[in-house]
Amino acid sequence: MTTRTISTSPLVGVWDEPDGLAPRGTVVVLTGRGETPLSYQRFGRRLAADAYRVRVVGVDLDDLETARKEARTLLGDDDLPAPKVLVGSDSGAAYAARLADELDLVDGVVLAGLALPGSAVVGRWEDELEARTACPAHRRVIGGDDGFARGQLARPVPSDWVVHAPAKPSLVLHGSADPVTPSAAAFAPFLDVETARLRIVAGGRHDVLNDVSHRSVAATVVLFLESLRLGGELPAIVGDVQG
């Protein structure tokens, strides 16, 4: 499996499918506040192992146009196969919801740990770690990442970033113990939307893609991707016989 942390763009982390497998789709991840592509090595490797090409775009709230251009370039790359899905975490999730209907070639969107206007701000680094994740491995990753900007959870999301459900198939993932955004607020825009799948992670904190249940969360993302490959109505692949 090809695993490159940085591509020709300093903003993008790259993970490809194992040799000999045909790629099944493309995932473009938009990072949250403070994060770099290094935060998503584990997530990228896991999805790539299932033959999805993963590209992680660093999102700077002070330079959104650069991230937008990078995402648009990736989505328009003919070497990257469809379906093409935006995945966002924290402010990256709110931004992904905004871009999903704006950019061509977006087939679906995954929103994890949404940060919204009015979400709680977190100041001290110790409190930020507690809010982000209970996973010791991920704490080591972000603690050792020289590019990770500490204290960014104290920066409010722009007041006009009100999230509306995009007109694209959506998966919304949120931790039940997220201290930054209450799960009810994260799910509210998507209630009763036929092509939205809402999943709450028991005990999950804010960085739900990188928290202690990261394996189950990644598996949930893969199930969404596989369902999307069958159609925008998200047909079930595995059903509950007794449910």
RODO-918018 format. One record per residue: residue in three letters; x, y, z negated of N, C-alpha, C in turn. Coordinates in steps of 0.02 Angstrom, whole numbers, plus 50000, padded with zeros to 5 digits. Layout:
N
ALAXYZXYZXYZ/...
This chain:
243
MET500434994050000500005000050000500445006250000/THR500275010950043500655017150045500445021549988/THR500925023849948500775028149892501275033949893/ARG501055039549917501475045449918501145050749874/THR501535053749830501255058749785501125065349821/ILE501575067249864501515073749897501595072849972/SER501165075950011501215075750084501585081750108/THR501505083350173501835089250200501565095650168/SER500975095450142500705101150104500845100150030/PRO501095105249996501235104349924500595103649883/LEU500015104749914499385104449878499085097449877/VAL499345092849918498975086749931499355080549909/GLY499005076349869499255069649854498945064749903/VAL499315059549920499125054949974499175047749951/TRP498635043949960498645036749949498275033350006/ASP498585028150036498295024550092498175017250075/GLU497785013950118497615006950109498225002450114/PRO498184996450085498744991750092498854989850165/ASP499474988150181499634985850248499204979850267/GLY498964979950328498564974350354497824975150345/LEU497594980150307496884981250298496654987250339/ALA496054986750367495764992350403495474997350353/PRO495605003750361495325008650313494565008950319/ARG494245009950261493515009850259493205016750253/GLY493595021850243493335028550236493855033050205/THR493675039350195494145044250169493825047950110/VAL494225048750058494015052449998494475058449990/VAL494175064449988494545070649978494365073149908/VAL494855073049863494735074949793494935082249783/LEU494495085949751494625092949732494755093149657/THR495335095549638495535095349567495155100549527/GLY495145099549461494845104149415495355109049387/ARG495135112849338495555118049308496185115149277/GLY496755117849299497395115849271497715109849303/GLU497335105849339497575099449363498005100149426/THR498425095149437498795094349499498625087449528/PRO498845086049589498715079349617498995073749573/LEU499505075049532499775069849488499245067049441/SER498745071049425498215068749380497815063049409/TYR497875062049475497435057249510497815051449541/GLN498435050249517498815044549544498455037949532/ARG498215036949471497885030649454497245029849494/PHE496845035149497496225034949535496365033849609/GLY496865037349636497035036649707497265029649724/ARG497695026849681497935020049694497365015049693/ARG496905015949646496365011049639495895011149699/LEU495705017149723495275017449781495635015249844/ALA496285016849848496675014749906496725007149909/ALA496755003849851496784996549850496164993449880/ASP495604997249879494984994949910494914997749981/ALA495485000150009495535002150080495225008850095/TYR495145013150045494935020050057495545024550056/ARG495605028850106496145033650107495965039550061/VAL496435041350018496305046449968496785052249979/ARG496495058249979496885064349983496665068949926/VAL497125071349886496955075549829497195082649842/VAL496725087349841496865094349856496855098349791/GLY497395101749776497405106149718496985112349729/VAL496545113849683496095119649689496295124949639/ASP496515130649664496695136349623496105141249625/LEU495815142649568495235147049566495395154049590/ASP496035155749592496235162349617496385162249692/ASP496345156349722496495155749794496065150149824/LEU495415151049819494955145849843494995144849918/GLU495165149949955495175149350027495705144450050/THR496265144150016496775139350034496525132250024/ALA496205130949968495925124249956495385122650008/ARG494975127550025494445126450074494745124550142/LYS495265128150162495595126750226495905119850226/GLU496225117950170496535111350165496005105850170/ALA495455106750134494915101750137494625101350207/ARG494515106950238494245107050307494715103650356/THR495365104750348495855101550392495835093950384/LEU495805091650322495785084450309495145081350337/LEU494585084750327493955082050352493945081650428/GLY494295086250460494315086350533494865082150563/ASP495265078750521495815074650546495545068250575/ASP495645067250640495385061250674495725054850651/ASP496305055450620496645049550594496355047050528/LEU495925051050498495605049150435494895046850450/PRO494735040650432494095037650454493495039950413/ALA492915039750444492285040850409492055034350377/PRO491605034850327491315040950300491835045050261/LYS491735051650262492175056250228491795059350169/VAL492085058550110491725060350048492155065150008/LEU491835070549985492155075149938492055072549868/VAL492585072249829492545070549758492825076449719/GLY492455078949671492695084449630492645082949556/SER493105085849518493085085249445493105092249415/ASP492715093349361492725099649326492525105249374/SER492905110549379492745115949427492785113449499/GLY493205108349511493235105349577492585102049596/ALA492215099449547491555096649561491065102049581/ALA491065107649545490625113149563490795115849632/TYR491445116149647491655118549713491465113549768/ALA491535107149754491345102049802490605102549819/ALA490185103849768489465104549781489335110449828/ARG489735115749821489655121649864489885120149935/LEU490425116349941490715115050007490355109550046/ALA489995105250011489705099250042489245101050101/ASP488855106350094488405108250148488725113250196/GLU489295115950176489615121150216490095118250268/LEU490455112950248490965110150292490675104550334/ASP490885104250397490685098750440491005092250418/LEU490695086750437490985080150427490985077650356/VAL490655081150310490565078550242489965073750243/ASP490095067450228489555062450229489255061350160/GLY489615063150108489355062150040489795065849991/VAL489575065949928489935069749877489885066049810/VAL490455066049774490475063249706490675068949659/LEU490255070249609490365075749563490465072749493/ALA491055073749465491235070649401491405076049350/GLY491085075749293491245080549240491145087749263/LEU490555089149289490415095949314490565101249262/ALA490895106549285490965112649245490505117849276/LEU490105121149235489595125649259489675132449225/PRO489385137649254489355143949217489025142849149/GLY489335144949097489065143749030489335137548997/SER489745133549033490065127849000490525130348945/ALA490625126148895491035128248838491755129548859/VAL492065134448827492775135748839493165132648782/VAL493765130148798494185126748750494855130148749/GLY495095132048690495695136048685496335132248674/ARG496445129748613497095126748595497215120348635/TRP497865118948649498045113148688497805106648654/GLU497865106248589497645100148554496895099148565/ASP496515104548563495785104048574495645102348647/GLU496045104948692495945103448763496055096048777/LEU496585093248749496705086048758496115082048732/GLU495855083748673495285080248645494675080748690/ALA494575086648719493995087648762494065083948828/ARG494675083748854494785080748920494715073148919/THR495075069848876495125062548881495355059348816/ALA495105053448803495345049348747495855044248770/CYS496015044248836496465039148863497195041148850/PRO497565037248811498255039148796498705039348858/ALA498575034948906498985035048967498885041549005/HIS498255043749011498135049949048498395055949009/ARG498355055648944498645061148904499395061748917/ARG499735056048924500445056248940500565059249009/VAL500135057449057500225060049125500175067649127/ILE499635070349098499555077549103500025081249057/GLY500205078049000500675081248955501375081648984/GLY501545076949029502205076849059502235079949128/ASP501675082649152501645085749219501835093149212/ASP502415094849238502645101849233502195106649270/GLY501825104149319501385108449357500695109349326/PHE500545105249276499885105649244499845112149204/ALA499315116049216499235122549183498825121649120/ARG499155121749063498785120949000498365127148985/GLY497825125948950497395131548929496875133548980/GLN496825130049036496365132149088495625130749071/LEU495505126249023494815125249002494545131148963/ALA494975135948947494755142148916494535147248968/ARG494635145549032494445150149086493735148349109/PRO493255153049104492575151449124492515150249199/VAL492055146049217491885145049287491545151449312/PRO491665153549374491345159749399490595159749388/SER490325165449368489625165849347489135164449404/ASP489355165149467488905163949523488935156749548/TRP489305152449514489365145549536488795141149508/VAL488195143049523487615139049503487565133149551/VAL487565127149524487575121049566486875119149588/HIS486805118149653486195115349681486365108649714/ALA485905104149714486025097649745486145098549819/PRO486715096449846486835097049917486385092349956/ALA486305093850020485885089750063486295083950090/LYS486665080750048487085075050064487005069850009/PRO487085063550024487075058549971487575060149917/SER487365059549854487775061949799487795056749743/LEU488375056349712488475052649650488695057549597/VAL488325057949542488495062449487488695058249427/LEU489315058949404489585055249348489725060049291/HIS489505058249231489625062749174489685058749110/GLY490125061049066490225057649003489705059548952/SER489485054648914488975056048862489265060248806/ALA489935060148797490245063848744490645069748771/ASP490455072248829490805077948859490665084148817/PRO491185087248787491075093148746491085099748785/VAL491225099348850491265105348892490595106848924/THR490285101948956489635102848987489165097348962/PRO488595099148933488115094048912487885089948973/SER487795083548963487595079249019486925081449049/ALA486465083849007485815085949033485885091749082/ALA486355096349068486465101949113486785099649178/ALA487235094749174487565092249234487075088549280/PHE486615084849250486155080849290485545084849315/ALA485395090449283484765094049296484655095749370/PRO485155098149408485025099849477484865093949522/PHE484995087849497484935081949539484345077449521/LEU483985079349469483405075249449482895074949506/ASP482655069049519482135067949570482385069149641/VAL483045069649650483325070049718483425062949742/GLU483105061149797483085054149818483765051349835/THR484205055449863484865052949883485405054749832/ALA485205055649769485695056849716485685050949668/ARG486265048749648486335043449599486665046549537/LEU486335046049480486575049149418486815043649371/ARG487435044249349487735039049306488065042349246/ILE487865040149186488175042749125488655037549098/VAL489235039949076489775035549052489765035648976/ALA489615029948946489555029548873490205031748840/GLY490155036748797490735039248760491225043248802/GLY491065044448865491535047848909491615055148891/ARG492235057648898492375064748887492375068348954/HIS492685074248957492585078649015492925076049079/ASP493545073749074493905071249132493705063949144/VAL493085063049165492785056449164493125051649213/LEU493425054349267493785049949314494415047149282/ASN494655050449230495295048549200495245046949126/ASP494655045349104494545043849033494635036349021/VAL494475034048962494595027048944494205022148987/SER493645024249015493245019849058493405020849132/HIS494025022749147494205024449216494115018549264/ARG494195012449241494095006749285493365006149306/SER492915006549258492195006049273491965011949315/VAL492235017849301492055023849339492295023149411/ALA492915020949421493165019949489492755014649526/ALA492555009349491492145004149522491465007049543/THR491185011549502490555014749519490635019149581/VAL491195022549587491335026549646491385022049708/VAL491725016449702491795011849758491105009149779/LEU490685007449731490015005049748489625010449787/PHE489695016649766489375022149803489645022649874/LEU490305022249881490615022649947490385016949992/GLU490355010949964490135005150003489405005850024/SER488985008349979488285009549996488225014850049/LEU488615020150044488595025550094488785022950163/ARG489235018250166489425015350231488835012050266/LEU488345009850226487755006650255487215011650276/GLY487255017850251486765022850271486665028150218/GLY486435034050240486355039750196485815038850144/GLU485375033850153484865032550102485145028350045/LEU485775026650048486135023049994485795016449975/PRO485735011950022485425005450006485835001749954/ALA485474998249910485814994449858486164988449889/ILE486764987049865487134981149887487064975449837/VAL487104977149773487024972249720486424974449678/GLY485944970049672485334971649636485254967549573/ASP484814969849529484664966449466484044962149477/VAL484124955749476483564951149489483014952049438/GLN483194953349375482704953749322482474960949309/GLY482774965749346482604972649332482034975349373/
